[in-house]
Amino acid sequence: MIDTSLFCPDSVPVLWGILDPAIAPPLLYYSYLPIIVVSLLFGLLVLFADKASLRSRLLFWVSFVFSIYLLNELVHWVAVLVVHVHFAWQMTALIHVLLAVLIASFVTVYLYDRLPGWFGWAVALIFAPIIVATPTVFNIPAFDFSYCEGLNGPIWTYVYAVEILALLYIVAASILKSFRVPERARKWEALLLGFGSLLFLGMFTASNVVGDLTLTYDFNLFGPLGMVAFLTVISYLIVRYRAFNMRVLAAQMLIAGLVILLFAALFVRSIENVRYVLVGTLILVFILGWLLVRSVKREVEQRQRIEKLAHELEDTNERQETLIHFISHEVKGFLNKDMVSFAALAEGDLGPLPEQMKPFVQNALIQSREGANSVIGILQASNQKKGTVTYKKEPVDMKALAETWFNKVKPVADSKGLAFAFNADAGGAPYTITGDGAQLGDHVLRNVIENSVNYTPSGSVTVSLSKANGKVVFAVQDTGVGITPEDKKRLFTEGGRGKDSLKVNVHSTGYGLFIAKNIVEAHGGTIRAESDGPGKGSKFVIELPATA
């Protein structure tokens, strides 16, 4: 036998033995339940869109605590057991203060990207009295069993003071931020956030104050509408100012809100109340639909501008490429003429040179070749980006190719006093691949060997050739300046010079290894760099599919 003395008057435990939904006002479920679902959904969408953001996390907690508040209010209305209603009344003051603090925190982080150092101490001081008073008569001094209602104690004066203080803080923070930012759009963003937060907390506080003063708690049904206004403002901030890194939230909320509100309308029992439901739904559709249309219109306009800019950029790039090719060909032509002239002088085609002129001519010849190679590299990189480079497919003897470029670079290594060696694994012959020998020699092997020589002030450079797992492996090991982890990340990118590379090699363009990587990959191979760090040398390894 159930002790009915534990029940609230005029209540019947028809749902799960503890709830009586018939006690509540007709519009309670339309006012509370859909707003609980919408606010939770909104908070979760924002949280999942930007989990790392403190702003997103705080907005989620605002929506979550507000939903807890509404559920706690539902217990006031529909709980049958007195103990449940009494507990709900006791928890209300704590939830009020928590919600006010969370909204103030959210506004602060939204406007200033952080919480000031004093904020935590202020929150602790605000919560201390309410935590101490919650289980005492200062919170609920008495309980009216005839109406199944708690009587608010002195602590509620403090609760309303905290909420009013939070309202004043939100207004002050928003106005102050609007004065501090120079952009007009950011001024409006701050003011709109303050307005939405003011509506939310203001309606929430006012409905409770009026309900307590008049003892007519139907006024509490209007308080949750402040959350709808708040979420509408946040949706506008998302659409207009890209808040929370979200672009489609307005559309998601519109659909979700419509589904929830229309579903709630199925449970309204009279035609008069159905009209209220439809009015609320119409307002939501109008506001969020208007925001959505504005957003789509703005997106279309931006896309049109982007397409126009893309065409203009494409034309500009094409003109730039043409200019680069023209200048590069002209410069390469002049450098080739210089190389021919200096080579003729150095080789004695025009007669023997005086001894004091020989070093000058040799140096001029080397610099002309380096300049020509730099221009060729820029042209090659440009052609690769445009996809106009073609490769021959013919047998290539990698050993002969490697020896050719080893011998060409050897005079430079000898002039620096480097120990320069070439090793080929005798058991790996033949070293045949299928590809473009000229491209591999001029832009890959030469580049890798010359880099090691140029970036090795003293010590040794060893060029090696081997075969492993059906691949020809070409490697260059040096004792040079080494590679930092930061430089290694951009080593094979366009223009990807090392941070201090120009201090060692003034002729570095940053295109050599970028070109080499593209050529190697076009041949089905790989290229990589290994180094233990600055001053510890480096090793470049190229692997290409062997054909024999």
HUQUI-V918177 format. One record per residue. N is the residue number from 0. RES is the residue in three letters. SS is DSSP state (@ for helix, = for strand, . for the rest). PSI is psi as a letter, one per 30 degrees, with the letter a starting at -180 (NA if undefined). OMEGA is omega in whole degrees, -180 to 180 (NA if undefined). Layout:
n = [N/N]
res = [RES/RES]
ss = [SS/SS]
psi = [PSI/PSI]
omega = [OMEGA/OMEGA]
This chain:
n = [0/1/2/3/4/5/6/7/8/9/10/11/12/13/14/15/16/17/18/19/20/21/22/23/24/25/26/27/28/29/30/31/32/33/34/35/36/37/38/39/40/41/42/43/44/45/46/47/48/49/50/51/52/53/54/55/56/57/58/59/60/61/62/63/64/65/66/67/68/69/70/71/72/73/74/75/76/77/78/79/80/81/82/83/84/85/86/87/88/89/90/91/92/93/94/95/96/97/98/99/100/101/102/103/104/105/106/107/108/109/110/111/112/113/114/115/116/117/118/119/120/121/122/123/124/125/126/127/128/129/130/131/132/133/134/135/136/137/138/139/140/141/142/143/144/145/146/147/148/149/150/151/152/153/154/155/156/157/158/159/160/161/162/163/164/165/166/167/168/169/170/171/172/173/174/175/176/177/178/179/180/181/182/183/184/185/186/187/188/189/190/191/192/193/194/195/196/197/198/199/200/201/202/203/204/205/206/207/208/209/210/211/212/213/214/215/216/217/218/219/220/221/222/223/224/225/226/227/228/229/230/231/232/233/234/235/236/237/238/239/240/241/242/243/244/245/246/247/248/249/250/251/252/253/254/255/256/257/258/259/260/261/262/263/264/265/266/267/268/269/270/271/272/273/274/275/276/277/278/279/280/281/282/283/284/285/286/287/288/289/290/291/292/293/294/295/296/297/298/299/300/301/302/303/304/305/306/307/308/309/310/311/312/313/314/315/316/317/318/319/320/321/322/323/324/325/326/327/328/329/330/331/332/333/334/335/336/337/338/339/340/341/342/343/344/345/346/347/348/349/350/351/352/353/354/355/356/357/358/359/360/361/362/363/364/365/366/367/368/369/370/371/372/373/374/375/376/377/378/379/380/381/382/383/384/385/386/387/388/389/390/391/392/393/394/395/396/397/398/399/400/401/402/403/404/405/406/407/408/409/410/411/412/413/414/415/416/417/418/419/420/421/422/423/424/425/426/427/428/429/430/431/432/433/434/435/436/437/438/439/440/441/442/443/444/445/446/447/448/449/450/451/452/453/454/455/456/457/458/459/460/461/462/463/464/465/466/467/468/469/470/471/472/473/474/475/476/477/478/479/480/481/482/483/484/485/486/487/488/489/490/491/492/493/494/495/496/497/498/499/500/501/502/503/504/505/506/507/508/509/510/511/512/513/514/515/516/517/518/519/520/521/522/523/524/525/526/527/528/529/530/531/532/533/534/535/536/537/538/539/540/541/542/543/544/545/546/547]
res = [MET/ILE/ASP/THR/SER/LEU/PHE/CYS/PRO/ASP/SER/VAL/PRO/VAL/LEU/TRP/GLY/ILE/LEU/ASP/PRO/ALA/ILE/ALA/PRO/PRO/LEU/LEU/TYR/TYR/SER/TYR/LEU/PRO/ILE/ILE/VAL/VAL/SER/LEU/LEU/PHE/GLY/LEU/LEU/VAL/LEU/PHE/ALA/ASP/LYS/ALA/SER/LEU/ARG/SER/ARG/LEU/LEU/PHE/TRP/VAL/SER/PHE/VAL/PHE/SER/ILE/TYR/LEU/LEU/ASN/GLU/LEU/VAL/HIS/TRP/VAL/ALA/VAL/LEU/VAL/VAL/HIS/VAL/HIS/PHE/ALA/TRP/GLN/MET/THR/ALA/LEU/ILE/HIS/VAL/LEU/LEU/ALA/VAL/LEU/ILE/ALA/SER/PHE/VAL/THR/VAL/TYR/LEU/TYR/ASP/ARG/LEU/PRO/GLY/TRP/PHE/GLY/TRP/ALA/VAL/ALA/LEU/ILE/PHE/ALA/PRO/ILE/ILE/VAL/ALA/THR/PRO/THR/VAL/PHE/ASN/ILE/PRO/ALA/PHE/ASP/PHE/SER/TYR/CYS/GLU/GLY/LEU/ASN/GLY/PRO/ILE/TRP/THR/TYR/VAL/TYR/ALA/VAL/GLU/ILE/LEU/ALA/LEU/LEU/TYR/ILE/VAL/ALA/ALA/SER/ILE/LEU/LYS/SER/PHE/ARG/VAL/PRO/GLU/ARG/ALA/ARG/LYS/TRP/GLU/ALA/LEU/LEU/LEU/GLY/PHE/GLY/SER/LEU/LEU/PHE/LEU/GLY/MET/PHE/THR/ALA/SER/ASN/VAL/VAL/GLY/ASP/LEU/THR/LEU/THR/TYR/ASP/PHE/ASN/LEU/PHE/GLY/PRO/LEU/GLY/MET/VAL/ALA/PHE/LEU/THR/VAL/ILE/SER/TYR/LEU/ILE/VAL/ARG/TYR/ARG/ALA/PHE/ASN/MET/ARG/VAL/LEU/ALA/ALA/GLN/MET/LEU/ILE/ALA/GLY/LEU/VAL/ILE/LEU/LEU/PHE/ALA/ALA/LEU/PHE/VAL/ARG/SER/ILE/GLU/ASN/VAL/ARG/TYR/VAL/LEU/VAL/GLY/THR/LEU/ILE/LEU/VAL/PHE/ILE/LEU/GLY/TRP/LEU/LEU/VAL/ARG/SER/VAL/LYS/ARG/GLU/VAL/GLU/GLN/ARG/GLN/ARG/ILE/GLU/LYS/LEU/ALA/HIS/GLU/LEU/GLU/ASP/THR/ASN/GLU/ARG/GLN/GLU/THR/LEU/ILE/HIS/PHE/ILE/SER/HIS/GLU/VAL/LYS/GLY/PHE/LEU/ASN/LYS/ASP/MET/VAL/SER/PHE/ALA/ALA/LEU/ALA/GLU/GLY/ASP/LEU/GLY/PRO/LEU/PRO/GLU/GLN/MET/LYS/PRO/PHE/VAL/GLN/ASN/ALA/LEU/ILE/GLN/SER/ARG/GLU/GLY/ALA/ASN/SER/VAL/ILE/GLY/ILE/LEU/GLN/ALA/SER/ASN/GLN/LYS/LYS/GLY/THR/VAL/THR/TYR/LYS/LYS/GLU/PRO/VAL/ASP/MET/LYS/ALA/LEU/ALA/GLU/THR/TRP/PHE/ASN/LYS/VAL/LYS/PRO/VAL/ALA/ASP/SER/LYS/GLY/LEU/ALA/PHE/ALA/PHE/ASN/ALA/ASP/ALA/GLY/GLY/ALA/PRO/TYR/THR/ILE/THR/GLY/ASP/GLY/ALA/GLN/LEU/GLY/ASP/HIS/VAL/LEU/ARG/ASN/VAL/ILE/GLU/ASN/SER/VAL/ASN/TYR/THR/PRO/SER/GLY/SER/VAL/THR/VAL/SER/LEU/SER/LYS/ALA/ASN/GLY/LYS/VAL/VAL/PHE/ALA/VAL/GLN/ASP/THR/GLY/VAL/GLY/ILE/THR/PRO/GLU/ASP/LYS/LYS/ARG/LEU/PHE/THR/GLU/GLY/GLY/ARG/GLY/LYS/ASP/SER/LEU/LYS/VAL/ASN/VAL/HIS/SER/THR/GLY/TYR/GLY/LEU/PHE/ILE/ALA/LYS/ASN/ILE/VAL/GLU/ALA/HIS/GLY/GLY/THR/ILE/ARG/ALA/GLU/SER/ASP/GLY/PRO/GLY/LYS/GLY/SER/LYS/PHE/VAL/ILE/GLU/LEU/PRO/ALA/THR/ALA]
ss = [./././@/@/@/=/./././././././=/./././=/./@/@/@/././././@/@/@/@/@/@/@/@/@/@/@/@/@/@/@/@/@/@/@/@/@/@/././././@/@/@/@/@/@/@/@/@/@/@/@/@/@/@/@/@/@/@/@/@/@/@/@/@/=/./=/@/@/@/@/@/@/@/@/@/@/@/@/@/@/@/@/@/@/@/@/@/@/@/@/@/@/@/@/@/@/@/././././@/@/@/@/@/@/@/@/@/@/@/@/@/@/@/@/@/././././././=/=/=/=/=/././././=/=/=/=/././@/@/@/@/@/@/@/@/@/@/@/@/@/@/@/@/@/@/@/@/@/@/@/@/@/@/./././@/@/@/@/@/@/@/@/@/@/@/@/@/@/@/@/@/@/@/@/@/@/@/@/@/@/@/@/@/@/@/././@/@/@/@/@/@/@/./@/@/@/@/@/@/@/@/@/@/@/@/@/@/@/@/@/./@/@/@/./././@/@/@/@/@/@/@/@/@/@/@/@/@/@/@/@/@/./././././@/@/@/@/@/@/@/@/@/@/@/@/@/@/@/@/@/@/@/@/@/@/@/@/@/@/@/@/@/@/@/@/@/@/@/@/@/@/@/@/@/@/@/@/@/@/@/@/@/@/@/@/@/@/@/@/@/@/@/@/@/@/@/@/@/@/@/@/@/@/@/@/@/@/@/@/././././././././@/@/@/@/@/@/@/@/@/@/@/@/@/@/@/@/@/@/@/@/@/@/@/@/@/@/@/@/@/@/@/@/./././././././=/=/=/=/@/@/@/@/@/@/@/@/@/@/@/@/@/@/@/@/@/@/./././=/=/=/=/=/=/./@/@/@/./././=/=/=/=/./@/@/@/@/@/@/@/@/@/@/@/@/@/@/@/@/@/@/./././././=/=/=/=/=/=/=/=/=/././=/=/=/=/=/=/=/=/././././././@/@/@/@/@/@/././././././././././@/@/@/@/./././././././@/@/@/@/@/@/@/@/@/@/@/./././=/=/=/=/=/./././././././=/=/=/=/=/=/=/=/=/./.]
psi = [k/k/j/f/f/f/l/k/k/g/k/k/i/f/j/g/g/f/k/j/f/f/e/l/l/e/g/e/e/e/e/e/e/e/e/e/e/e/e/e/e/e/e/e/e/e/e/f/f/i/e/f/k/e/e/e/e/e/e/e/e/e/e/e/e/e/e/e/e/e/e/e/e/e/e/e/e/f/k/e/k/e/e/e/e/e/e/e/e/e/f/e/e/e/e/e/e/e/e/e/e/e/e/e/e/e/e/e/e/e/e/g/g/l/k/l/e/f/e/e/e/e/e/e/e/e/f/e/e/e/e/e/f/e/g/l/f/f/d/j/f/l/k/j/f/e/f/h/k/l/k/k/a/f/f/f/e/e/e/e/e/e/e/e/e/e/e/e/e/e/e/e/e/e/e/e/e/f/f/f/k/f/k/e/e/e/e/e/e/e/e/e/e/e/e/e/e/e/e/d/e/e/e/e/e/e/e/e/e/e/e/e/e/f/g/j/g/f/f/f/f/f/e/f/f/e/e/e/e/e/e/e/e/e/e/e/e/e/e/e/g/h/k/g/h/k/f/g/e/e/e/e/e/e/e/e/e/e/e/e/e/e/e/e/f/f/g/k/f/l/e/e/e/e/e/e/e/e/e/e/e/e/e/e/e/e/e/e/e/e/e/e/e/e/e/e/e/e/e/e/e/e/e/e/e/e/e/e/e/e/e/e/e/e/e/e/e/e/e/e/e/e/e/e/e/e/e/e/e/e/e/e/e/e/e/e/e/e/e/e/e/e/e/e/e/e/f/g/f/g/l/k/k/k/e/f/f/e/e/e/e/e/e/e/e/e/e/e/e/e/e/e/e/e/e/e/e/e/e/e/e/e/e/e/e/f/g/g/k/l/k/l/j/l/k/k/j/f/e/e/e/e/e/e/f/e/e/e/f/e/e/e/e/e/f/f/g/k/j/j/l/k/k/k/j/e/f/f/k/l/i/k/l/k/a/j/e/e/e/e/e/e/f/d/e/e/e/e/e/e/e/e/e/e/g/j/e/l/b/l/k/k/k/l/k/l/k/k/h/g/k/k/j/k/k/j/k/l/h/b/f/a/k/l/e/e/e/e/e/g/e/g/l/k/g/i/l/l/e/g/e/f/f/e/j/f/g/k/f/g/f/e/f/e/e/e/e/e/e/e/e/f/g/g/a/l/k/l/k/k/k/g/a/k/g/g/l/l/k/k/k/k/k/k/k/k/f/NA]
omega = [-179/178/-177/177/178/-177/170/180/176/178/-180/-177/-176/-178/179/178/-177/-176/175/-176/-177/-178/-171/175/-174/-175/-177/-175/176/-179/-172/-172/179/-179/175/-177/-178/-178/177/179/179/-180/180/179/179/-179/-179/179/-176/-173/-175/-175/175/178/-180/-179/179/178/177/-179/174/-179/-179/-179/177/177/176/177/-179/177/177/177/177/177/176/-172/-166/180/-179/-177/-179/-176/179/180/-180/179/180/177/-179/-175/-172/-178/-180/180/178/-178/179/-179/179/-180/-179/179/177/178/180/180/180/-178/179/-175/-170/175/179/173/180/-177/-178/-173/-179/178/179/179/180/179/179/-176/-175/-179/-176/178/180/-173/-173/-178/-175/179/175/179/179/-177/-179/-179/-179/-176/-178/177/-178/-179/174/176/-177/-180/-176/-177/-178/172/177/-180/-179/176/178/-180/178/177/178/178/180/179/-179/180/-178/-179/-179/-180/179/179/-179/178/-173/-178/-178/-175/-179/-179/-180/175/180/179/180/-179/178/178/178/180/180/179/178/177/-178/-176/180/179/179/-178/-176/-179/179/179/180/179/180/-178/-176/-174/176/-170/172/177/-179/-180/-178/-179/-179/179/175/177/177/178/-180/-180/177/178/179/178/179/178/179/-178/-173/-172/177/178/175/178/-180/-178/-174/-176/-179/179/179/-179/178/-179/-179/-180/179/-180/-177/-178/179/177/179/-179/180/-174/176/-166/-179/-176/180/180/176/178/178/179/-177/177/178/179/179/179/179/-180/-178/-176/-177/177/178/178/-178/179/177/-180/179/179/180/179/179/179/179/180/178/178/180/179/178/178/179/177/179/179/178/177/180/179/180/178/179/179/179/180/179/-180/-180/-178/-178/179/179/-180/180/178/179/-179/177/177/177/-179/179/-178/-179/178/178/178/-177/-178/176/180/-179/-180/-179/179/171/-176/-178/180/-175/178/180/-178/178/179/179/179/179/-179/177/178/179/178/179/178/178/179/179/179/179/178/-179/178/179/180/178/179/180/-180/-177/-180/176/-177/174/177/-179/180/-180/175/-175/179/179/-180/-180/179/180/-177/173/-179/180/-178/-174/179/179/179/179/-179/178/180/-179/170/-171/-173/176/-180/176/179/-175/-178/-176/-176/-1/-180/-175/173/175/-179/-177/-176/-179/-180/-180/-180/-174/-171/-179/-177/180/-176/-177/-180/-179/178/-179/179/-178/-176/175/-179/179/-180/-173/172/-178/177/-177/-180/180/176/179/176/177/180/172/-176/177/-176/175/-180/179/178/-172/-170/179/-177/176/177/180/-180/-177/-179/-176/-173/-175/178/-179/-178/-172/175/171/-176/-177/-174/-178/177/-179/-177/-175/-177/-179/178/-177/-178/-172/-177/175/179/-179/180/-180/-179/-180/-180/176/178/178/-178/179/175/180/178/178/178/177/177/-178/178/-176/177/-180/178/177/-176/178/178/-179/180/179/178/180/NA]
